[in-house]
Amino acid sequence: MWKIIFASILFIVGIFEIVLALHGGLREVLMQSSPVRSKRAEPVVILLAGISALVMGIGILLYELVL
């Protein structure tokens, strides 16, 4: 049961991060209070973090099927 909850949280975080990376206006509004900012790498880093969270969620759900 905990795996499903954790995977669901990772899916939600991953989808949010991908939307944040692709939507510039929303990203700017949410990142205004960020203490560390890099304009050049910000969207790419957020997109990679979102993809990573989605892959981790899928991996957690499919772990028992593979082994």
Secondary structure in CASP SS format (residue, H / E / C, confidence):
PFRMAT SS
TARGET T0000
AUTHOR 0000-0000-0000
METHOD secondary structure of the structure
MODEL  1
M C 1.00
W H 1.00
K H 1.00
I H 1.00
I H 1.00
F H 1.00
A H 1.00
S H 1.00
I H 1.00
L H 1.00
F H 1.00
I H 1.00
V H 1.00
G H 1.00
I H 1.00
F H 1.00
E H 1.00
I H 1.00
V H 1.00
L H 1.00
A H 1.00
L H 1.00
H C 1.00
G H 1.00
G H 1.00
L H 1.00
R H 1.00
E H 1.00
V H 1.00
L H 1.00
M H 1.00
Q C 1.00
S C 1.00
S C 1.00
P C 1.00
V C 1.00
R C 1.00
S C 1.00
K C 1.00
R C 1.00
A C 1.00
E H 1.00
P H 1.00
V H 1.00
V H 1.00
I H 1.00
L H 1.00
L H 1.00
A H 1.00
G H 1.00
I H 1.00
S H 1.00
A H 1.00
L H 1.00
V H 1.00
M H 1.00
G H 1.00
I H 1.00
G H 1.00
I H 1.00
L H 1.00
L H 1.00
Y H 1.00
E H 1.00
L H 1.00
V H 1.00
L C 1.00
END
